């Protein structure tokens, strides 16, 4: 049954995404940038509704009151594709993802990204790449968006911990924006590199903003890592207990809870 539901969800993505993207391409030239974003986010909202009723994936959010009324850099745990889809639908402000420039050439998905005001990295620029990211990100925050990054870079297994890279913290320090750490356990319902999706409740926990003034990127990154990993053990204790609370050993234990 899980295979069939997951297959139906894949068919939904194929059948729904292409015409939705085409509609965006037609409408975007006649819309302001903020309207473009919310139209694109409509796809995300539709998808989490489909995930709820087709797969049985629900969610609960803690700490929404911690989101600031101003510029911010969101640094989130990265376990799944779920958070990439869900966050634009759940957050009250436009989110500006930082992504590799190569994604712009992916049919439909990348083309839609190109019409939105996101931040792209051209690694061919070498040392100038970070300067470009800072410039783009500051402009997006001035327009009212929040920049979001995943400090672990790639998706991690449930109960594990990746290396926290300092790129997000460097960006926050360079722009003077506070950092908002986010923990979640979406890997249980949508494991990384998994076709099968599982029913369950995703807990998203939003931490209090970390003021970056007077801190080095390393100090900011350390505070983010400490908060997120401690919070992961609070909201998902069984995943870490499976490996005696040693990150990197629990694997995907607990999937489908």
C-alpha positions in Angstrom: 0.0 0.0 0.0 2.8 2.4 0.8 4.4 1.7 -2.6 1.1 2.4 -4.4 0.6 5.6 -2.5 4.1 6.7 -3.2 3.6 5.8 -6.9 0.5 7.9 -7.0 2.3 10.8 -5.4 5.0 10.5 -8.1 2.3 10.6 -10.8 0.8 13.6 -9.1 4.2 15.4 -9.3 4.5 14.6 -13.0 1.0 15.4 -14.0 0.6 18.6 -11.8 4.0 20.2 -11.9 4.4 20.5 -15.7 1.1 22.4 -16.3 1.7 24.5 -13.1 5.1 25.5 -14.3 3.7 26.4 -17.7 1.1 28.5 -16.1 3.8 30.3 -14.1 5.8 30.9 -17.3 2.8 32.5 -18.9 1.8 34.6 -15.9 5.2 35.7 -14.4 6.0 38.4 -17.0 2.9 40.2 -16.0 3.4 39.9 -12.2 5.5 41.6 -9.6 8.3 39.6 -8.0 6.4 39.0 -4.8 3.3 37.9 -6.6 5.5 35.4 -8.6 6.8 33.9 -5.4 3.4 33.4 -3.9 2.1 31.8 -7.1 5.1 29.4 -7.1 4.5 28.8 -3.3 0.9 27.7 -4.3 2.5 24.6 -5.8 4.1 23.9 -2.4 0.9 24.4 -0.5 -1.0 22.1 -2.9 1.8 19.4 -2.5 1.7 19.3 1.3 -2.1 19.0 1.2 -1.6 16.0 -1.2 1.0 14.5 1.1 -1.4 14.8 4.0 -4.4 13.1 2.4 -2.5 10.7 0.0 0.4 9.6 2.2 -0.7 10.7 5.7 2.1 13.2 6.3 1.0 15.8 8.7 3.1 18.4 10.6 3.2 20.5 13.7 5.2 23.7 14.2 6.7 25.0 17.5 8.2 28.4 18.0 6.7 30.4 15.2 6.6 33.3 17.5 10.5 33.3 17.4 10.4 34.4 13.7 11.6 38.1 13.6 9.7 40.9 12.0 12.6 41.9 9.8 15.6 40.5 7.9 16.8 37.0 8.9 18.8 34.0 7.8 17.1 30.7 8.4 19.5 27.8 9.0 17.7 24.5 9.0 18.4 20.8 9.6 18.3 18.9 6.3 17.0 15.4 6.3 14.5 15.3 3.5 12.9 16.9 0.4 9.9 17.6 2.6 11.3 20.7 4.2 12.4 22.1 0.8 8.8 21.8 -0.4 7.0 22.7 2.9 8.9 25.7 4.1 7.7 28.1 1.4 4.1 27.0 2.2 4.5 27.4 5.9 6.6 30.6 6.4 4.9 34.0 6.5 7.5 35.7 4.4 9.0 34.8 1.0 12.0 32.5 1.3 15.1 33.0 -0.8 16.9 29.7 -1.4 20.6 29.7 -2.2 21.3 27.2 -5.0 23.9 26.2 -7.6 23.6 28.1 -10.8 23.5 24.8 -12.7 20.0 24.1 -11.4 18.7 27.0 -13.6 19.1 24.6 -16.6 16.9 21.8 -15.2 13.7 21.7 -17.3 10.6 23.3 -15.7 12.0 23.3 -12.1 15.1 25.3 -13.0 13.3 27.5 -15.4 10.8 28.5 -12.7 13.6 29.2 -10.3 15.1 31.5 -12.9 12.0 33.6 -13.0 12.0 34.0 -9.2 14.3 36.2 -7.1 16.5 33.5 -5.5 20.2 33.5 -4.9 22.4 31.5 -7.2 26.0 30.5 -6.8 28.3 30.5 -9.8 31.2 28.4 -8.6 33.2 29.4 -11.7 33.6 32.8 -10.1 35.9 31.3 -7.4 36.5 33.7 -4.6 34.0 36.3 -6.0 31.1 33.8 -5.7 30.6 34.6 -2.0 30.6 38.3 -2.7 27.9 37.8 -5.4 25.8 35.7 -2.9 26.1 38.4 -0.3 25.0 41.1 -2.7 22.1 39.1 -4.0 21.0 38.0 -0.5 21.2 41.5 1.0 19.0 42.8 -1.9 16.4 40.0 -1.3 16.3 40.7 2.4 15.9 44.5 1.7 12.8 43.5 -0.3 11.3 41.6 2.7 12.4 38.0 2.1 14.3 35.7 4.4 17.3 33.8 3.1 17.3 30.1 3.9 20.2 27.7 3.9 21.0 24.1 5.0 24.4 24.3 6.8 24.9 20.5 6.5 24.7 21.0 2.7 23.3 17.6 1.9 20.5 15.6 3.4 21.4 13.5 6.4 20.0 10.2 7.7 17.6 10.2 10.6 19.5 10.2 13.8 22.8 11.4 12.2 24.6 14.7 12.0 26.5 16.1 9.0 29.3 18.6 9.1 28.0 22.1 9.6 29.5 24.4 7.0 30.0 28.1 7.8 28.6 29.5 4.6 25.3 30.5 6.1 26.9 31.9 9.2 29.4 33.9 7.0 26.5 35.3 5.0 24.6 36.3 8.2 27.7 38.0 9.7 28.5 39.8 6.4 24.9 41.2 6.1 24.4 41.8 9.9 21.2 39.7 9.9 20.2 37.5 12.8 20.2 33.7 12.4 17.1 31.6 13.1 17.9 27.9 13.7 15.3 25.3 12.7 15.1 21.6 13.7 12.7 19.0 12.3 12.4 15.3 11.9 11.0 15.0 8.3 13.4 12.2 7.5 11.0 9.8 9.1 8.3 10.4 6.6 10.3 11.2 3.5 13.8 9.6 3.9 16.6 10.8 1.8 16.9 9.1 -1.6 13.8 7.1 -0.9 10.9 6.5 -3.3 8.7 5.3 -0.5 7.0 7.9 1.7 5.7 7.1 5.1 2.7 8.4 7.1 3.6 10.3 10.3 3.8 13.7 11.9 6.7 16.0 11.2 7.7 18.3 14.1 9.3 21.6 13.1 10.9 23.6 15.9 11.9 27.2 15.3 14.6 28.6 17.6 15.0 32.0 19.0 17.1 34.4 16.7 20.8 34.5 17.3 22.2 38.0 17.1 25.3 37.9 14.9 26.7 41.3 15.9 30.2 41.0 17.3 30.4 37.2 16.5 32.6 35.4 14.1 31.1 33.1 11.5 32.6 30.2 13.4 31.0 31.3 16.7 27.6 31.7 15.0 27.9 28.3 13.3 28.8 26.7 16.6 25.7 28.2 18.3 23.5 27.1 15.4 24.8 23.5 15.5 24.5 23.2 19.3 20.9 24.4 19.3 19.8 22.3 16.3 21.4 19.1 17.4 20.2 19.5 21.0 16.7 20.2 19.7 16.8 17.2 17.4 17.4 15.0 20.4 14.4 16.6 22.2 11.9 16.3 19.4 13.2 12.9 18.1 14.8 11.1 21.1 14.2 7.6 19.9 16.3 8.1 16.7 19.3 9.2 18.8 18.7 6.7 21.6 19.0 3.9 19.0 22.7 4.7 18.7 23.3 5.7 22.3 22.9 9.4 21.3 26.0 9.2 19.0 25.3 11.2 15.8 25.8 9.4 12.6 24.9 5.9 13.7 21.1 5.7 14.0 20.4 5.6 10.3 16.8 5.6 9.3 15.5 3.9 12.5 12.0 4.9 13.3 10.8 5.6 9.8 7.0 5.3 9.4 6.3 6.1 13.1 
